[in-house]
Amino acid sequence: MQKAWDELKQVHKTCLKKYGVNIPDAKRFTETNKSIYLSVLYYHKDDKPIHKNYISQIVNREKPESATDQQVRHLKRDGWDIGVLPGNHKLNPYKPIEGWENRIKNRRAMLSDDDWDGLKKEYQFSCATCGGREGEKQRFHLDSGVIILHKGHMDPMGPGNDLNNIIPQCQFCNQSYKNHFVFNEKGRVKSVASEEPVKRANRCIQRKIWEYLKEIFNSIF
């Protein structure tokens, strides 16, 4: 499996890096759950689609603290061409997922200076999430300089820097929330955009989430 991971990193460098497809920065295939997913899928790239339970078993063998059901399909968010059949996955390691180039292009598109200035004015030159005002100290970070407003994505999987997907956020909120949450226009979290918040939750909350998801996905698969 380590050999598969080493080979995949070279394939990524040759075929996918130029498209902005994301790969974990890991030397060992066991360093992250995603590196294990990708190693298993690449190892079986010429075989039949791999059942999600098989991948979960390998993850749990290498990282016993992981959840029992792994969301391999989320690799598509990083640009990987993962074919998803009911409960099964197959990787095409030589090209990004269909439509990825347009998605990246949209994400990199820049707002005009006038649009950005107008948006900041609409929010009274303040962070939509914490209310801190541009050029002033943030009350929880008094020793860290003044507030600089960043272009915060309301939906990290949305249309990039489209004006309708941007809210002003101070550097502290923007860096704290990263790409893990979806916000409304008032800067309030309305849903999660990645598995990271679940990983950080305590076991009681994780179990509740697991029971909820199990009920949903059992009805699908």
JORALIN-V372076 format. One record per residue. RES is the residue in one small letter. SS is DSSP state (alpha for helix, beta for strand, coil for the rest). PSI is psi in whole degrees, -180 to 180 (none if undefined). D_LAST is the distance of its C-alpha to the last C-alpha in Angstrom with 1 decimal. Layout:
[[RES:SS:PSI:D_LAST] [RES:SS:PSI:D_LAST]]
This chain:
[[m:coil:-35:27.9] [q:alpha:-40:30.7] [k:alpha:-41:32.1] [a:alpha:-41:28.9] [w:alpha:-44:29.1] [d:alpha:-41:32.7] [e:alpha:-42:32.2] [l:alpha:-37:29.4] [k:alpha:-36:31.8] [q:alpha:-40:34.4] [v:alpha:-42:32.0] [h:alpha:-44:31.1] [k:alpha:-37:34.8] [t:alpha:-41:35.7] [c:alpha:-28:32.9] [l:alpha:-25:31.0] [k:alpha:-38:33.3] [k:alpha:-19:35.3] [y:alpha:-1:32.4] [g:coil:19:31.7] [v:coil:132:28.4] [n:coil:137:28.1] [i:coil:140:28.1] [p:coil:143:28.6] [d:coil:80:32.3] [a:coil:135:31.9] [k:coil:-41:34.2] [r:coil:142:32.0] [f:coil:-17:28.4] [t:coil:2:27.7] [e:coil:-36:29.2] [t:coil:160:26.1] [n:alpha:-40:22.3] [k:alpha:-37:22.2] [s:alpha:-31:24.9] [i:alpha:-46:22.9] [y:alpha:-53:19.8] [l:alpha:-38:22.2] [s:alpha:-44:24.2] [v:alpha:-45:21.4] [l:alpha:-40:20.1] [y:alpha:-40:23.8] [y:alpha:-35:24.6] [h:coil:23:22.0] [k:coil:-28:22.7] [d:coil:5:24.1] [d:coil:-174:21.5] [k:coil:162:18.2] [p:coil:144:15.2] [i:beta:131:14.6] [h:beta:143:11.4] [k:alpha:-32:11.0] [n:alpha:-34:12.0] [y:alpha:-44:15.1] [i:alpha:-42:16.1] [s:alpha:-39:15.6] [q:alpha:-42:17.8] [i:alpha:-42:20.5] [v:alpha:-47:20.5] [n:alpha:-28:21.0] [r:alpha:-43:23.6] [e:alpha:-31:25.5] [k:coil:81:25.0] [p:coil:-21:24.5] [e:coil:-6:24.8] [s:coil:159:21.5] [a:coil:155:18.4] [t:coil:-25:16.1] [d:coil:115:13.0] [q:coil:136:14.4] [q:coil:72:13.6] [v:alpha:-32:14.7] [r:alpha:-20:13.9] [h:alpha:-11:16.9] [l:alpha:-25:19.2] [k:alpha:-29:19.3] [r:alpha:-25:21.3] [d:alpha:1:23.9] [g:coil:-2:24.2] [w:beta:138:22.4] [d:beta:86:21.1] [i:beta:113:17.5] [g:beta:126:15.6] [v:beta:111:11.9] [l:beta:170:9.8] [p:coil:105:6.0] [g:coil:3:6.4] [n:beta:155:10.1] [h:beta:148:13.3] [k:beta:137:16.8] [l:beta:132:19.9] [n:beta:104:22.9] [p:beta:3:25.5] [y:beta:-4:28.4] [k:beta:155:27.6] [p:beta:168:26.0] [i:coil:148:23.0] [e:coil:133:24.2] [g:coil:-1:26.2] [w:alpha:-40:26.8] [e:alpha:-41:30.6] [n:alpha:-37:30.9] [r:alpha:-45:28.8] [i:alpha:-41:31.2] [k:alpha:-43:34.2] [n:alpha:-39:33.3] [r:alpha:-32:32.8] [r:alpha:-10:36.2] [a:coil:137:38.0] [m:coil:140:40.8] [l:coil:149:41.9] [s:coil:156:45.5] [d:alpha:-37:47.9] [d:alpha:-41:48.8] [d:alpha:-43:45.2] [w:alpha:-42:44.7] [d:alpha:-39:48.1] [g:alpha:-38:47.3] [l:alpha:-43:44.0] [k:alpha:-40:45.7] [k:alpha:-40:48.4] [e:alpha:-33:45.9] [y:coil:17:44.7] [q:coil:37:48.3] [f:coil:39:48.0] [s:beta:156:45.8] [c:coil:128:42.4] [a:coil:-26:39.8] [t:coil:-50:38.2] [c:coil:-14:41.1] [g:coil:-1:44.0] [g:coil:141:46.1] [r:beta:138:48.6] [e:coil:133:49.1] [g:coil:-7:52.1] [e:coil:171:52.3] [k:beta:143:51.2] [q:beta:131:47.8] [r:coil:-25:48.5] [f:coil:-3:46.2] [h:beta:55:47.4] [l:beta:-22:51.1] [d:beta:13:51.9] [s:beta:27:49.5] [g:beta:-178:51.3] [v:beta:165:50.9] [i:coil:132:47.8] [i:coil:125:46.7] [l:beta:129:44.2] [h:beta:161:41.2] [k:beta:96:38.9] [g:beta:134:35.8] [h:beta:124:32.6] [m:coil:-43:31.0] [d:coil:110:27.7] [p:coil:-23:27.5] [m:coil:6:25.0] [g:coil:-165:27.2] [p:coil:57:30.1] [g:coil:-129:32.2] [n:coil:28:35.7] [d:coil:138:35.6] [l:alpha:-34:37.9] [n:alpha:-3:35.2] [n:alpha:15:33.1] [i:beta:138:35.9] [i:beta:149:37.5] [p:beta:130:40.5] [q:beta:140:39.7] [c:beta:163:42.2] [q:alpha:-27:41.7] [f:alpha:-45:40.9] [c:alpha:-43:38.0] [n:alpha:-41:36.7] [q:alpha:-28:36.8] [s:alpha:-44:35.4] [y:alpha:-20:32.3] [k:coil:-136:31.7] [n:coil:31:28.5] [h:coil:-6:26.4] [f:beta:157:26.7] [v:beta:132:26.9] [f:beta:156:30.2] [n:coil:-178:31.6] [e:coil:-18:35.1] [k:coil:6:36.8] [g:coil:15:35.4] [r:coil:142:33.2] [v:beta:131:29.8] [k:beta:-16:27.1] [s:beta:171:23.9] [v:beta:153:22.9] [a:coil:1:22.6] [s:coil:175:21.7] [e:coil:-8:20.5] [e:alpha:-43:24.2] [p:alpha:-33:25.0] [v:alpha:-39:22.2] [k:alpha:-33:23.8] [r:alpha:-10:27.1] [a:coil:158:26.2] [n:coil:167:27.3] [r:alpha:-34:25.2] [c:alpha:-46:25.2] [i:alpha:-41:23.8] [q:alpha:-41:21.2] [r:alpha:-41:20.1] [k:alpha:-42:19.9] [i:alpha:-42:17.8] [w:alpha:-46:15.4] [e:alpha:-39:15.2] [y:alpha:-48:14.6] [l:alpha:-37:11.9] [k:alpha:-41:10.1] [e:alpha:-39:10.4] [i:alpha:-51:9.1] [f:alpha:-26:6.0] [n:alpha:-33:5.3] [s:alpha:-21:5.9] [i:alpha:-45:3.8] [f:coil:none:0.0]]
